[in-house]
């Protein structure tokens, strides 16, 4: 999966931790001591039945027992064994959800169980797809294919079957935003939902303006027959220039690294011959002068490397921004969805190019 999915996995883990802390503090549903002990006993008995069924190869019985144990007591170990049972039964999406949940708290697992759960999750993720959905209004409800994903967050991570899907954001007073996308096996989709406020209703008795004769618009200049759109030419040139800047920056960075090693070796030799204050002595004036020139050359190469990287980034960003004001004909325009959350914000780009 992409790195963005891993970052969102960490965010989901933090949210789950807070939820469990709230339950532990008594903010969740309360249960008396005897009731809690009974639930734990039932969960452990169901888990033991699942273990016996798993060792006997009866995966349907194992899945049912592990599910009962997990519902009675949602421990990470119970979720992981449930996920492995679902994987053995050919349900990789359900398996990935439960295995991912079990790995949110790896410190509670035995090392052998953690390894089994991680291997199972990797196997399941190769068979399915996933999506990261960012919504501009965290209070909006988010749906995928009509199934409610959640509300109150700026970003969601979900597992999906490969194929065509549709994400939707809904919020009172705002226009629904719908975004269809294609989920590919073993790949992660990035989806941005930007909700715009509904326009105010028209005034009941708005004054009627006098008709104004329309002014014909000047005809748009015709594109050269057979030639690519101007935006495409601009993007190709911009990305090529950015790539060249990255290559040049890498060359400077490698040269600076080599020169840095030479400087360190020369300085170490001088210190070995006459101590840390060798350059104070006139006897080492020439060697220390050479060392200073080598240091200056190294620093110049570092500055050149950073300059090349920054220049490439600027050119690449300008070329990428052309997707907004000069989208490729026949494709859905790239959209930028601002993201606002409790501890920060950002923007997510989605579309095809």
SEPATOR-935151 format. One record per residue (C-alpha): residue number from 0; x, y, z. Coordinates in steps of 0.05 Angstrom, whole numbers, plus 5000, padded with zeros to 4 digits. Layout:
BEGIN
NUM | X | Y | Z
...
***
This chain:
BEGIN
0 | 5000 | 5000 | 5000
1 | 5020 | 5072 | 4992
2 | 5054 | 5112 | 5046
3 | 4992 | 5156 | 5054
4 | 4952 | 5094 | 5076
5 | 5005 | 5078 | 5128
6 | 5000 | 5149 | 5156
7 | 4924 | 5144 | 5159
8 | 4933 | 5076 | 5194
9 | 4972 | 5112 | 5249
10 | 4917 | 5165 | 5254
11 | 4864 | 5111 | 5260
12 | 4905 | 5077 | 5314
13 | 4908 | 5142 | 5354
14 | 4832 | 5150 | 5349
15 | 4821 | 5079 | 5372
16 | 4867 | 5090 | 5431
17 | 4827 | 5150 | 5454
18 | 4763 | 5111 | 5447
19 | 4790 | 5055 | 5491
20 | 4815 | 5105 | 5542
21 | 4746 | 5136 | 5545
22 | 4714 | 5068 | 5557
23 | 4766 | 5052 | 5611
24 | 4751 | 5119 | 5645
25 | 4678 | 5100 | 5650
26 | 4651 | 5144 | 5594
27 | 4626 | 5084 | 5554
28 | 4571 | 5035 | 5571
29 | 4576 | 5013 | 5643
30 | 4575 | 4942 | 5667
31 | 4579 | 4915 | 5737
32 | 4638 | 4874 | 5761
33 | 4599 | 4809 | 5756
34 | 4573 | 4825 | 5687
35 | 4642 | 4842 | 5661
36 | 4670 | 4777 | 5689
37 | 4614 | 4738 | 5656
38 | 4628 | 4770 | 5589
39 | 4703 | 4755 | 5595
40 | 4687 | 4683 | 5613
41 | 4640 | 4675 | 5553
42 | 4692 | 4707 | 5507
43 | 4748 | 4661 | 5531
44 | 4704 | 4599 | 5523
45 | 4685 | 4620 | 5452
46 | 4757 | 4634 | 5436
47 | 4777 | 4564 | 5462
48 | 4724 | 4533 | 5417
49 | 4751 | 4572 | 5359
50 | 4822 | 4547 | 5372
51 | 4798 | 4475 | 5373
52 | 4759 | 4484 | 5308
53 | 4819 | 4518 | 5275
54 | 4867 | 4462 | 5294
55 | 4816 | 4412 | 5265
56 | 4811 | 4451 | 5200
57 | 4737 | 4469 | 5211
58 | 4743 | 4542 | 5189
59 | 4668 | 4557 | 5188
60 | 4662 | 4536 | 5261
61 | 4727 | 4572 | 5279
62 | 4702 | 4637 | 5246
63 | 4636 | 4634 | 5283
64 | 4669 | 4621 | 5351
65 | 4722 | 4675 | 5341
66 | 4668 | 4724 | 5321
67 | 4628 | 4709 | 5384
68 | 4691 | 4718 | 5426
69 | 4708 | 4784 | 5392
70 | 4637 | 4811 | 5400
71 | 4637 | 4794 | 5474
72 | 4707 | 4822 | 5486
73 | 4740 | 4860 | 5428
74 | 4812 | 4841 | 5445
75 | 4864 | 4849 | 5390
76 | 4881 | 4775 | 5394
77 | 4808 | 4756 | 5382
78 | 4803 | 4804 | 5322
79 | 4867 | 4775 | 5292
80 | 4844 | 4703 | 5296
81 | 4777 | 4723 | 5267
82 | 4813 | 4756 | 5209
83 | 4856 | 4695 | 5195
84 | 4793 | 4652 | 5194
85 | 4759 | 4698 | 5145
86 | 4821 | 4697 | 5102
87 | 4820 | 4621 | 5101
88 | 4747 | 4624 | 5080
89 | 4762 | 4669 | 5020
90 | 4737 | 4735 | 5049
91 | 4800 | 4779 | 5044
92 | 4764 | 4846 | 5054
93 | 4733 | 4826 | 5120
94 | 4799 | 4793 | 5140
95 | 4839 | 4856 | 5126
96 | 4792 | 4898 | 5169
97 | 4798 | 4852 | 5230
98 | 4873 | 4840 | 5221
99 | 4886 | 4914 | 5215
100 | 4846 | 4926 | 5279
101 | 4886 | 4873 | 5316
102 | 4952 | 4906 | 5297
103 | 4931 | 4974 | 5325
104 | 4957 | 4949 | 5392
105 | 5017 | 4904 | 5376
106 | 5044 | 4911 | 5446
107 | 4986 | 4869 | 5472
108 | 5002 | 4810 | 5426
109 | 5050 | 4753 | 5433
110 | 5108 | 4760 | 5381
111 | 5087 | 4696 | 5345
112 | 5014 | 4720 | 5340
113 | 5036 | 4789 | 5315
114 | 5078 | 4757 | 5260
115 | 5019 | 4713 | 5239
116 | 4971 | 4772 | 5237
117 | 5019 | 4816 | 5197
118 | 5032 | 4762 | 5146
119 | 4957 | 4751 | 5140
120 | 4944 | 4825 | 5130
121 | 4996 | 4830 | 5076
122 | 4965 | 4770 | 5040
123 | 4895 | 4799 | 5045
124 | 4917 | 4868 | 5020
125 | 4945 | 4837 | 4957
126 | 4876 | 4812 | 4939
127 | 4835 | 4875 | 4952
128 | 4839 | 4950 | 4945
129 | 4834 | 5008 | 4993
130 | 4815 | 5081 | 4992
131 | 4834 | 5143 | 5032
132 | 4776 | 5192 | 5032
133 | 4787 | 5265 | 5053
134 | 4727 | 5310 | 5064
135 | 4729 | 5386 | 5069
136 | 4676 | 5388 | 5124
137 | 4692 | 5338 | 5179
138 | 4620 | 5342 | 5206
139 | 4594 | 5314 | 5140
140 | 4571 | 5242 | 5132
141 | 4613 | 5200 | 5084
142 | 4585 | 5142 | 5044
143 | 4617 | 5093 | 4995
144 | 4569 | 5056 | 4949
145 | 4512 | 5077 | 4996
146 | 4546 | 5047 | 5058
147 | 4558 | 5097 | 5113
148 | 4632 | 5102 | 5130
149 | 4628 | 5153 | 5186
150 | 4620 | 5224 | 5209
151 | 4662 | 5274 | 5249
152 | 4730 | 5260 | 5217
153 | 4768 | 5296 | 5162
154 | 4797 | 5232 | 5134
155 | 4777 | 5158 | 5129
156 | 4812 | 5094 | 5108
157 | 4771 | 5035 | 5082
158 | 4783 | 4969 | 5047
159 | 4744 | 4956 | 4983
160 | 4734 | 4902 | 4932
161 | 4768 | 4918 | 4865
162 | 4721 | 4952 | 4816
163 | 4679 | 5014 | 4807
164 | 4658 | 5053 | 4869
165 | 4626 | 5119 | 4887
166 | 4641 | 5163 | 4947
167 | 4591 | 5214 | 4972
168 | 4593 | 5269 | 5023
169 | 4527 | 5295 | 5055
170 | 4516 | 5353 | 5102
171 | 4454 | 5395 | 5115
172 | 4459 | 5463 | 5081
173 | 4512 | 5438 | 5032
174 | 4509 | 5408 | 4962
175 | 4526 | 5334 | 4961
176 | 4593 | 5319 | 4930
177 | 4597 | 5253 | 4891
178 | 4662 | 5224 | 4866
179 | 4664 | 5159 | 4825
180 | 4731 | 5122 | 4823
181 | 4761 | 5056 | 4801
182 | 4793 | 5013 | 4856
183 | 4849 | 4969 | 4831
184 | 4873 | 4905 | 4864
185 | 4931 | 4917 | 4912
186 | 4928 | 4992 | 4901
187 | 4903 | 5051 | 4943
188 | 4857 | 5105 | 4915
189 | 4858 | 5178 | 4939
190 | 4789 | 5210 | 4940
191 | 4774 | 5283 | 4957
192 | 4704 | 5308 | 4974
193 | 4693 | 5383 | 4974
194 | 4624 | 5406 | 4998
195 | 4600 | 5474 | 4975
196 | 4545 | 5513 | 5012
197 | 4477 | 5511 | 4978
198 | 4460 | 5577 | 4942
199 | 4409 | 5621 | 4978
200 | 4338 | 5616 | 4952
201 | 4317 | 5670 | 4902
202 | 4281 | 5731 | 4930
203 | 4205 | 5727 | 4928
204 | 4196 | 5793 | 4890
205 | 4261 | 5808 | 4858
206 | 4260 | 5869 | 4812
207 | 4259 | 5853 | 4739
208 | 4317 | 5884 | 4703
209 | 4310 | 5914 | 4634
210 | 4331 | 5866 | 4579
211 | 4401 | 5879 | 4553
212 | 4421 | 5860 | 4483
213 | 4471 | 5804 | 4486
214 | 4541 | 5820 | 4463
215 | 4570 | 5766 | 4418
216 | 4632 | 5735 | 4448
217 | 4696 | 5735 | 4409
218 | 4709 | 5667 | 4378
219 | 4761 | 5626 | 4415
220 | 4825 | 5616 | 4375
221 | 4823 | 5549 | 4340
222 | 4874 | 5498 | 4363
223 | 4924 | 5474 | 4312
224 | 4896 | 5412 | 4276
225 | 4928 | 5349 | 4302
226 | 4968 | 5385 | 4355
227 | 4963 | 5371 | 4430
228 | 4929 | 5422 | 4475
229 | 4971 | 5479 | 4502
230 | 4963 | 5454 | 4573
231 | 4991 | 5386 | 4554
232 | 5051 | 5417 | 4520
233 | 5063 | 5461 | 4581
234 | 5058 | 5401 | 4629
235 | 5105 | 5358 | 4588
236 | 5157 | 5413 | 4586
237 | 5148 | 5429 | 4660
238 | 5154 | 5357 | 4683
239 | 5215 | 5346 | 4638
240 | 5249 | 5408 | 4667
241 | 5232 | 5387 | 4738
242 | 5261 | 5318 | 4725
243 | 5324 | 5348 | 4698
244 | 5329 | 5391 | 4760
245 | 5322 | 5330 | 4805
246 | 5376 | 5293 | 4766
247 | 5423 | 5354 | 4770
248 | 5409 | 5361 | 4845
249 | 5425 | 5288 | 4857
250 | 5491 | 5296 | 4819
251 | 5510 | 5355 | 4863
252 | 5489 | 5317 | 4925
253 | 5532 | 5257 | 4907
254 | 5592 | 5301 | 4891
255 | 5583 | 5338 | 4958
256 | 5581 | 5272 | 4995
257 | 5646 | 5249 | 4962
258 | 5679 | 5315 | 4977
259 | 5654 | 5313 | 5049
260 | 5688 | 5246 | 5059
261 | 5753 | 5274 | 5030
262 | 5749 | 5334 | 5077
263 | 5738 | 5289 | 5138
264 | 5796 | 5245 | 5118
265 | 5843 | 5305 | 5109
266 | 5822 | 5336 | 5175
267 | 5831 | 5270 | 5212
268 | 5901 | 5263 | 5184
269 | 5920 | 5334 | 5206
270 | 5892 | 5321 | 5276
271 | 5930 | 5256 | 5280
272 | 5996 | 5289 | 5261
273 | 5993 | 5350 | 5308
274 | 5929 | 5348 | 5350
275 | 5865 | 5387 | 5346
276 | 5901 | 5455 | 5343
277 | 5946 | 5436 | 5285
278 | 5920 | 5491 | 5240
279 | 5944 | 5544 | 5289
280 | 6016 | 5525 | 5273
281 | 6050 | 5556 | 5212
282 | 6079 | 5489 | 5194
283 | 6009 | 5465 | 5175
284 | 5987 | 5530 | 5141
285 | 5990 | 5500 | 5070
286 | 5954 | 5436 | 5088
287 | 5901 | 5473 | 5127
288 | 5891 | 5521 | 5069
289 | 5878 | 5463 | 5023
290 | 5829 | 5435 | 5074
291 | 5792 | 5502 | 5076
292 | 5786 | 5503 | 4999
293 | 5759 | 5432 | 5000
294 | 5708 | 5452 | 5053
295 | 5685 | 5512 | 5012
296 | 5678 | 5469 | 4950
297 | 5637 | 5418 | 4989
298 | 5591 | 5472 | 5017
299 | 5581 | 5502 | 4947
300 | 5560 | 5434 | 4920
301 | 5510 | 5426 | 4977
302 | 5479 | 5494 | 4962
303 | 5476 | 5477 | 4888
304 | 5442 | 5410 | 4904
305 | 5389 | 5444 | 4948
306 | 5378 | 5498 | 4896
307 | 5367 | 5446 | 4842
308 | 5317 | 5407 | 4884
309 | 5279 | 5470 | 4904
310 | 5277 | 5495 | 4832
311 | 5253 | 5427 | 4807
312 | 5199 | 5427 | 4860
313 | 5175 | 5497 | 4840
314 | 5173 | 5479 | 4766
315 | 5138 | 5413 | 4780
316 | 5086 | 5448 | 4824
317 | 5071 | 5499 | 4769
318 | 5064 | 5443 | 4718
319 | 5019 | 5404 | 4765
320 | 4976 | 5466 | 4778
321 | 4962 | 5470 | 4704
322 | 4917 | 5409 | 4714
323 | 4869 | 5457 | 4749
324 | 4867 | 5512 | 4697
325 | 4881 | 5469 | 4634
326 | 4853 | 5399 | 4647
327 | 4863 | 5345 | 4595
328 | 4803 | 5343 | 4547
329 | 4759 | 5282 | 4556
330 | 4782 | 5269 | 4627
331 | 4753 | 5291 | 4693
332 | 4787 | 5354 | 4718
333 | 4833 | 5349 | 4777
334 | 4800 | 5373 | 4841
335 | 4831 | 5402 | 4903
336 | 4793 | 5387 | 4967
337 | 4814 | 5429 | 5028
338 | 4819 | 5388 | 5092
339 | 4803 | 5419 | 5160
340 | 4814 | 5378 | 5223
341 | 4818 | 5392 | 5297
342 | 4895 | 5394 | 5298
343 | 4912 | 5420 | 5229
344 | 4892 | 5421 | 5156
345 | 4916 | 5412 | 5085
346 | 4892 | 5398 | 5015
347 | 4883 | 5333 | 4976
348 | 4885 | 5330 | 4900
349 | 4844 | 5276 | 4865
350 | 4829 | 5261 | 4793
351 | 4864 | 5231 | 4733
352 | 4922 | 5257 | 4692
***
